[in-house]
Structure formats: C-alpha cells, structure tokens
C-alpha cells in the first residue's frame, strides 16, 4: 500500500516518478495544491483512472494532466496531450522540452511544416503535444496510432465544441 501524496513533491516518488523529475518540480514550483492532491489521492489519476477536472482558471488543472502524462511516459508508455491552439502547443513543447527533454522524447504536431508527425506514426515518442484538429486528422486516417498510447489528456476541453473550430 502506497502512502498518500502530500504537498511535498517527494511524496510522488512512490508513484514511479524519477528523482530527476521530482527534483525539477521541487525547484520550480512550491508544491502540490489541494485540487492536485484530490485528483491523486481521491480520484486515482496516477493509478490509471479516468478523470474530468472542472475548476477555475489557474487552479492547477493542466498540472494534473502533466502529472498523469509524465507518469505514463516515465513508465515506458506513450502519452498524448491535446491543446486547443498552435501557440499553446508550441509553448508547452518549449516547456516540456526544457523540463523533461533530457530523458523523455517530446514531439508536437499542429499542422505546421515543422511537425513531428513521423515520430507519432512510428511511435518514437514518450509525450506528444497536438492540437485537437491534428489529433483528429491523425487518428481518423490512421487509428492504429492509438494502439501504443496509454493516456490522452485533453486540456481546455470546453473548446472542443466551439463551432468556429474546424469540422466537429
């Protein structure tokens, strides 16, 4: 039986996170907040449970997705994080690459010429960041890509039903 996660980042070591990742979180963020602790301890987000998080802006929802994605990637699985806009994908790519790029393979696909779609098709990634539309395009044309994916995080899910976004 694993002890419950606490505000302290080191409490996540029992969930399989590497010391390198926990040390980086400790150096850049004060600790886990109440929402994140509830997602872990009460709703099992780091134990493979599905979870829909609805909370105010800046409450730590995206970090819950990041925790789950990094956990899967460090366990040797593939994780995908979907974001609503290219600039958000590019910002997250820069952040994830600087934070985890020395030991996780981070790729992105937004529909731009610099996309790393080949790595997604060949499964040569630990964590892939995509726009909703690019993800839809990839999985409808090549559904087998999902075979190696253990987690999909949808950030800003309320944007999926926005009628101004591509085909729904």
Secondary structure, 3 states (H helix, E strand, C coil): CCCCCCCCHHHHHHHCCCHHHHHHHHHHCCCCCHHHHHHHHCCCHHHCCCCCCCCCCCCCHHHHHHHHHHHHHHCCCEEEEEECCHHHHHHHHHHHHHHHCCCCCEEEECCCCCCCHHHHHHCCCCEEEEEHHHHHHHHHHCHHHHHHEEEEEECCHHHHHCCCCCCC
